[in-house]
Amino acid sequence: MTVAEVIRKKRKEQGLTQEQVAQRLGVSAPAVNKWERGSSYPDITILPALARLLNTDVNTLLCFQEELTDNEIAEICNKIAAIMDEQGTEAAIAEAERNVREYPNCGKLLHMMASMVQGVLIMSGVWSTDKEKYKEKIYSWYERVIKCSGDEQVKNSAAHMLASEYIQEKEYEKAEKMIDSLPKQQADKRMLSARLLLAQEKYAEAAELMERKLIDVLNDLGVVLSMLMETALKENDTDRAEKIASAGEQTALLYDQWGYSSLILPMELALQKKDVEKSIEYIREMFRMLTAPQHMSESVLYCHIYGKEKSGRKYDEAMETYAKKVLPGLLAEIKTEEGYAFLRGNEEFEELIREYDK
C-alpha cells in the first residue's frame, strides 16, 4: 500500500472525515485530500500526531515494510502488466522503479522487478536494440537481491541470472564471482561454469564438466526409471514395466554407460517376476562384463574424463581393477539376499556361482 492508501484506510477505520482530521491536526481539509490522493505528503513535523490520530505508528504510516507477501508482489506485477498494456514500456518500467524505491530491501520484489522489466524489454525487442540504456539498472537490482535477500533460493536465482548475463557481456571475472557464490548443490552451477569456460575458449575443461553433468543426469534417470518400473509392477502392469526396463537398457547403451548399467533394470524386472531363465542370463552377462576389459576411453561422450590418467594409470585400467573389486560383493549379495532365493538350488545357477566364486 502507498502512504496515501494507508492514510485513507486508517482514517476510515477510525470513522473520521477529512475535515475532522484537518481540524484536529490544524491543517486545511484540501491538504488532507491531497495526502489521500498522493499528490502531496504530510509535513514531517505532523507525522507523529497523524499516526496517533489514526491509531497507528509512523512506520506503518510511511509504509516502512522490508518484506512483502507473495500475494502483494503478485498484485504489483499484475498492475505493471496492466500498465504495460495500456501505457507502454516506459510507464511500466517507471512503475517498477517506484516499487523498488518504496521497498528497497525486499529481495523477492527486487528479483521480480528485475526479471519482469527484463522480460518486458525482451518481448518488446528493446533489450536487443537498446540494452545499454537499461542493463545497469536491472543488473543493480539483481545485485541488491544477492546482498539483501534472506531467501537463499531467490538469492541464488539472481546470481544465476547475473552470471549468465556477465558471460554474454564477456565480463568473465564478474561471471566467475557469481558462479562461486552459488552453493555446490545448485542444479545449474556446473553448466554455468561450463558456459564460462567455453566463452574463455577452455574447451577441454568445459567438456569435462559437461561429461560429468551427463553422467549425473543419467544416474538420476536410472533411479527414476527404476522407481517407475517398481510402481508399474505394484500396479500389476507388467507390459508397462517391461517397456520401462527396455527404456533403461536402451538409454544405457545409447549413452555409453559403464559396465553392466544396461542390464540393471532388465535384471531387476526378471528378479521381480521370478523369471529363472532370464535372471540367470542377466547374472551371467553381469559377471562377464565385470571380468572383461572396460574400454570407456573410446566413448565419444566421455573422452575428456575417461581419456585422462587416474592415479598414474589410464582410466580404463583403473576401472578394470574397480570392476574386479565389485565382483566379490555382487557374488555375496546374490548368495545371501532374499530376492535371489528362488534361484538357489537351480543347477545352472549354482554352477554359474561356482564358476566365478573362486
N, C-alpha and C positions, 0 to 999 in steps of 0.2 A: 504493500500500500504506500501511496505517496503521503507527504506531510499534509497536503490539502485533504486527502481522503480520511486521514486519521482525525484531523480537527473536526470535520463534518460528522464523522461516525460517532466520536466521543461526545460531541455537543448534543446530538440527538439522543444518545444513551442517557444523558443527564436531563433530558426534557427541556433544554434551553433553546431559545430563539437566538438568531444572530444579534438582534437588538439587545437582548439580555446579556449576552457575552460582552458586547461592546460597552454597555453601561457599567458592568462590574469591573472591566479592565481599564475603563477611562479612555476608550478609543472610539472611533466612529463605526457605525454599522457597515458602511461601504468597505471599510478596511477589513472587517471580519469576512465580508463577502468575497473580497479579493483573495484572502487566505484560503478560503474553501474552493475557489476556482483555480488556485495555483498560480495566479498572476503576480502575487507578491507574498512575502513571508512576514511573520510577526517579528518585531524588534527583539533582539537577544535579551534585552532587559525585561521583557514581558513574559518570556518563556516559562520561568518558574511559576508565576501567578497563573498563567494559562493552563499549565499542567495540573496545578492544584484544583483550579476551577473545573476542569474536565475529568477530575478524579483519575489521573494517570501520572506517569513520570516523564521527565524530559526525554529520556532515551526512546521511549515508545513514541512520544510526540514527534520526534525527529527521525523516526524510522531507523534508529540505530540497531540494526539486526544483521549480524555477520552471516548467518545461515538462513536459507530459505527451504521450505519443504519441496518435495518433488512436484507436488500439485501446483505450488506457487510458481516454480520455474516453468512448468508446462504452460501455465496461463500466460506468462511473459512471452514464451516462444510463439504461442498462438497469436498473441497481439502483434508481434513483429511480423509474422507471416501475413496477417491481415493488412498491415501497413504496406508490406511489400506489394501485395496485390493491388491496393488502392492508390498508393502514393509513389511507389517505385523504390529502387535500390537504396538511394541516398537517404531517404526518410527512414527506411528500415534499419540501416546502419546507425543513423543518429539515435534511434530508439534503443538499440543495443548498447551504444555508448552511454546513454543516460542511465540505463540499468546497471552498468558496470561502475559508474560513478556513485550510484546510490548504494550498491552492495559490493564494495571494492575487495572484500576478503572472503566472499562466498565462492569457494573453489568450484562447486558444481555449476553455478551460474556462469562464472568466468569461462569455464570449459565449453558450456553450451553456447554462449555468445560467440566465442571464437570459432567453434565448428559451424555454427549456424551462419554467421556472416561469411565465412569462407565458402560454405555451400552455396549461399545466395550469389556470391561473386562468380563461382564456377559455373552455376547454371545460367547466369546471365551473360557469360562469356567475358566478363570484365577481368577475371583472375588471369586469363591468358594474355590479355592485351594491356592491362594496366596494373599488374601485380605490385609493382614498386610503390604505388600510391597507398596500398593497404597492408602490405605484408608486415611492416614494422609494428603496426597496431595489433594485428592478430597474433604475431609471434610473442609480443609483450604480454598479451592476455594468457597465452599458454604458459609462459614462464612464471607468471604470477600464480597460476594454478599449482605449479610444482612447489613454489615457495610457501603458499598459504593453506593449501588444502590438507585437511586431516584424513581425507578418504584416499587410501592407497590406490584403489582402482582408478579413480579419477586422475590422480597424480601420474600414475604410470601411463594412462591413455594420453595425457598431454605430452609426456616425454616421448612417447612413441610417435605422435604426430610431428613434434618438432624435429626428431631425428630424421624422419622421412623427408621433411622439408629441407633440412640442412644438407642432406645428401644430394638432393636435386640442385641446391644452390652451390654445391661443391665447397661448402664450409665444413670440411671433414673433422676438424678438431671439435667444433661445436656438436656435430653429429655423434662423435665418439663419446663426448661427455654425457649426452642424453642417453645413449645406449648403456653406458656404465652405470647410470643411475637406476636402471631397471633391475628388478630382482632376478636372480638366476632362473627361477621357475617361470618367469614371464614367457608366455607361449611363443611370441614372435621375436624375442630378443635375438636368438641365433640367426634368424632370417634377416633382421635389420643389420646385424654385424656382417652377414654375407653380402648384403647390398652395398654396404660401405666399402668392403674390401674389393668388390667388383668395380666400384666407381674409382677406387685408387689403383686399379689395374693389378691387384694382388690376387691373380686368378686361382692359383693353387690353394691358397689359404681359404678363399671363398668357397671353392669346390669342396674342400674337406668339411667345412661347416655344413654345407648343403647335403653332403652324403650322410653325415651323422644325423641330420634332421630327418632325412628319408628313412633311415634305419629306425629312429624313434617312432615315426608315423606308422611304419609297417608293424612294429611291435604292438603299438596301441590298437591297430586294426585287427591284428591277430587275436588280441584279448576280446575285442568287441564281437568278432565273428564267433569265437568260442562260446561266449555267453548267449549269443543269438541262437546258435545251434542247440545249446542246452535247453533254452526256452522252448524251441520248436519240439524237442523230444518230450519235454514235460507236457506240452500241449498235444502230444500224440500225432504230430505232423511230421512223419518220417521223411516224406518227399521233400519238404522244405529243409529239413535238417541235412539231407544229402546234398541239396543244392548249395547250402551254406558251406558245407565241408568241401565241396568241389571248388567254390569260390576262393576259399582259403588256400587250397592246394595250388590253383592256377595263379593266384596272386604271388605266392612264394616263388613259384617257378618264373613268372614274368619279371619279378624284381630281384632275381638272383639272391634270394635269401640263403643264409648259411646252412650248410649241412642238411639235416632231415626236417627242416622247417615245413617243407611241402607235405610231409606225412603226418604232422601233428593232428590236424583236425580230422582227416580221414581215419586215423587210428583211434582217436577219441570216440568217433562215431561207431566204429566197429566194436570197440570195447563196450560201449553203452548198449549196443544191440546184441552183445554176446555172440558175435559172429566169429566162430573159431577160425575158419579158413582165412578170412581177411585179416583178422587180428595177428595171426602168425605171420602172414605175408608182410604186413607193415613192420612188425618187430624185426623180422629177418632183414628187411631193407634198411631199417634204422641202424642195426648192428653193422651192416656192410658199409654204410656211409661213415660211421664213426671210426672204422678201421681203414678206410680208403683215404688217399691223399685229398686234401681240400685245395681247390685252385681258385680262391676268391680274388686273387690279384688279377685274374684275367677278366673280371667283370668290368664292363664299361661304366657301370653305375657307381662303383666304389673304388676305382683305381687309385684315388688320392689317399684313401685310408689303407686299403689292403696292399697297395704297392709299396708302402713305407716299411722300414725296418722296425721291429719291436723287440726291445731288449737285445739288440745286436743281431737279430735274425729276421729273415723275411717273414712277413705276416703269415703266409701260408704254413711255414714251418712251425711257427708258434701255435697256430690254430690246430695243426695236426696233433701236437702234444696235448693241447687242451681237450681235443676230442677223445683221445685215449684215456684221459683222466675222467671224462664223463661216463665212459662205458661201465666201469665197476658200479657206480652209483645207480645207473639205469638198470643194471642186472639185479642189484639188491632190491630195487623198487618192484621190479617185475616178479621177483621170487616171493615177496612178502606182502605187497599191497592187495587189499580185498578185491579191487577192480579187475585183477588178473586171475582170481581164484578159479573161474570157470575153465581156464586153460590148463591148470595143473592136473597132471595125470594123463594128458594127451601125449602120445608117444612122440609125435613130430615136434611139439612144443618142448618137451623135456630134452630131446636130442639137440634142439637149437640152443637151449640154455647151456647144456654141457659143452657144446662146440665153442662157445665164447667165454665160458666161465672157467678160465684157465689161470 
